[in-house]
Structure formats: structure tokens, C-alpha cells
Amino acid sequence: MIGIALVNMLVALDQTVVSTALPSIVAELKGFEYYAWIASIYLLASVVTVPVFGRLGDYFGRRHFVIASVLTFTVASLLCGLAPNMPFLVFARGLQGIGGGMMVGTAFASVPDLFPDARSRVRWQVVITTAYGIGTAAGPSLGGLLSEHFGWRSTFFVNLPVGLAALYFVWRYLPKFPPAHRGDVRVDWRGALWIAVVLGGFQIFIENVPSHGASTGNLLLLLTVAIGCFVLLRTERRATHPIVPLDMFRHPQLVVLFTLSVLIGFVMYSLIFFAPLLLQGGFGLSPQAAGLIATPIAACIALGSFINTPVVVRLARPTNMLVIGFCLLAIASACVGLSHRDTPHGLLALAMACAGIGIGFILNNMNVFGQEIAGRERFGITTALLQSTRMVGGMLGTTIVGTLVNHWYARGVAGAVSGFDGTLAAHAVARALDPRILIDPAVRTELLTDLRAMGIDGAPLVETARQTLVNAVHAGVLLTGVAAIVAALLVRRIRQIQFPKRIDRTVVATPE
């Protein structure tokens, strides 16, 4: 469990540490055109590989895949830190994404192998959640510290000791469990290929929509995804050992869980991404102050998991913990969505803590509920699909809320800027259409200085832009609150989950 927890920490660290180093990376390696791909290629590779390796773990056992994932991720981290140019770094990040997808698809599914009893599994999930919370909470600060004092390459090298420790514990202590499937297995490589086409194409489409809209390229990409879905369905129906068993999507309880997974991704990632934007750009707080207010959303995930553990196993209806979790997220979204510049910082931090606790109630329980419904033969693919659908929900959330915020802001500020059309200040005032004037003090000072030289007080314009951004983010965050309420109502469609009183250990591990 220490090894699997360290694997989870690796994923959390990489997602948060590297993001703070991106400007330094571009400054040294140049190649700004590859900027977005440093993050996108990792997400693309991991989204594609999670369900594939989750299912292969069901067929062939998970131990070797977990070891291979840690090795791949650690070696890729080393290559990232040694990257001489941006194309090489993008390649190494893609390799990292493959390792990360293998980790998520196989390591998390090893937990029910180790603990067939659902009660024990709920307790031990705390270890994983705590590791994720530590990695997520410490990541931004650690990334900034390493990047400032030791250079951006150290943000990749920090993965090496964690990866080597994870590799030792997994290699030394993770047992080799016999696979759930007996006999020969014909690997569904065509299905794996079409999963890559569908998920990869969908992710690229989601990322391109905010900047390019309904362009010809995006429409063709969407058509490719639709055709890929059709071919994937035909392929999986004919496969003797499909990567994604289609009958899982005819199971009403699993469909509800996958829908809830999309919604938790939508809400969670939207709050994580846009709450800091509201605090810095809308309320004018410093990055440090905004970080202190937003930190509880990550730090309290572990707290929520600790609170959940002794409570959920005693409830007559354990799924009520999901309802409580989504209600806490709805309350947090409402608090953030109705906040203003004079709202006490303690109240905002409390809202972030509520969100973190709610997430802690949801993530672990959804994994356990899904595994109990699907059965041992599908531990891997069920866990992997829950992770994949959460990633898809996160992509949808950040894209939909981001598009809403961008359009709302552009339309609101354009009204103020249009008053200067035909004047000498028109070009300078147009810079207010870029939200960076609210986040970067240097850009804002430069704009105000230029306008002052023309005899124009730019403060009202900046204030208009700030208030417009506040309204835009409020609308986006309140939308996440609606999604949380919908999720809370959907939970009632899950049949009763029971935690057995006795442990029935029917799987015997073979030590290696």
C-alpha cells in the first residue's frame, strides 16, 4: 500500500509541480508553439492508456504492469529533466503520460486485490487519498521553490526519488495475484486502437473548441470521433475478450456511477482552475494570498477521506455519503459564486475546505461501489473507466466554464473599450481585452502608464474589466454548483450497497 500510495503521489506531484515551471521552461528552451503541448500530450497519452491497461491487468494480472508503469514514468521524468529542446521534452512528456495512464489503470485496481473485503478497502483507501492530497497540496509551492532556486529541470528530477521508492515497495511487497480470467486470452488490439482514436480525438477537440470554435478542422475532428465510436462499438461487439465490455454500459448502476464520475470531474477541476482566477484577477489578491485561500480544497481531500472511513461502513445506506459529498460541493460552489471582494478570506477558505471534504467523500466511495457492483473479473476496467470518465469530466468542465468566462469577459470589456473607438487611445485601451492585465501587475502598470501619458485615467477601465471577470467566473462556478446538485439527485438511482460483516478472502496471493 505504501508503494501504491507513492504511485498516486507521483501522479499528483507531476500534475501540479510541472505547471508552475512552464514559463521557465519556455524561457530557456524557446519554442513557445509547443507550450500547450507540454501539458496536453501528457493528458492525451494518459487518457488513452488508462482503460487499455486497466483491462489488460484484468486479463494478465496487475503486478508486472504496475512495475512497468513506475519504471516508464521514472525514466520519462529523467528524460524530461535532461531535455535539450522543446520537441524532445514533448516526446518525454508523452512517455510520462503513458506511464501515468498505466499507473492509474493498474495500481488503483490492485487495492481490491489486496483487500477483497469492502470494509477493509474503504479504510485502506485513506492511504491513497492522503498521498494524493499531500502531492496536490504541496505541488504548487514545491514547484515554485524548485524552479526558482534549482531551475525548472529539478521539477522533473523530484519524481526520481519518489519513483524509486515506489518501485522498491511495489517490487518487494506487491503479491502476484492470479488473473481473474482463466485460459487463453486474445487481446483486443483493434479495440485498443479505436479507444485511442476516440479518446485522443475527443480530448484534442475539447482543447481546440475555446480558441477555434466551430472551425472546419474541429468539425472534421468531431466527425472522426463519431466514426471512431461507431467502429469501436462494432469491434467490441465482435471481440472475444473486449477491452471495454459493452454490457457494462447496459448495467444501470454502473452507468449512473460513470455519469457521477463525469460530474465530479466537471465540478472538481472547474473549482480548482477558476477559483484562483477569481481570487487573483477578480478580487486583486496576490498569488500567495490566493494560494493560501485555495489550498484547503486539496489539503481537505485527505480529511474528507478520514471522516468518511468510519462513517460509511456504519450507514444503512452508504451511498448517502455521495449525496453529502455532492451537497458540500454545491455549497462550496454557491459560496464562491456569490462571493465579492469584501467577503472574509476565512469564509472563502472554509468554502474551499468544504469542497475538499466533499471530494474526499466521493472519490474513494465511487471506486469501492463500482468494484462491488462489477465484480472481481472487472476490477481493473471498472476502476479505469471511473478514472477516465473523471478526466473527461474535467476536460469538459474546464472547457465549458473557460469558454463561458472568456466570452462573458470579452463581451463585457468590449462595451467599455468601444467608447474609445476612433481615438488615439483605441489601440492601448484594446489591451484590456486580455485578462492578463488583471493577473500580471507589470502588464497592468504598463497599460495604466500608457493611458496616463495620453491624459486618460485607466483605473475605471481596469475596474470595469475586474468586475466583468468576477461576474464571468461567478456564472461559471454557479454552473458547477448546478452540476453538483444534479449529481446528488442521481445518486438515488444506485441500488443499495452493503458492506459485508465477514471477510470472504477467496483469492490467494502468490508471493514473489
Salt bridges, closest charged atoms under 4 A:
ASP14 OD2 - ARG93 NH1 2.81
GLU28 OE2 - ARG153 NH2 3.26
ASP58 OD2 - ARG55 NH1 3.28
ASP58 OD1 - ARG62 NH1 2.83
ASP113 OD2 - ARG62 NE 2.86
ASP247 OD2 - ARG378 NH1 2.69
GLU372 OE2 - ARG121 NH2 3.05
ASP434 OD2 - ARG436 NE 2.91
GLU446 OE2 - ARG431 NH1 3.93
ASP450 OD2 - ARG431 NH2 2.62
GLU463 OE2 - ARG341 NH2 2.82
GLU512 OE1 - ARG63 NH1 2.79
GLU512 OE2 - LYS176 NZ 3.86
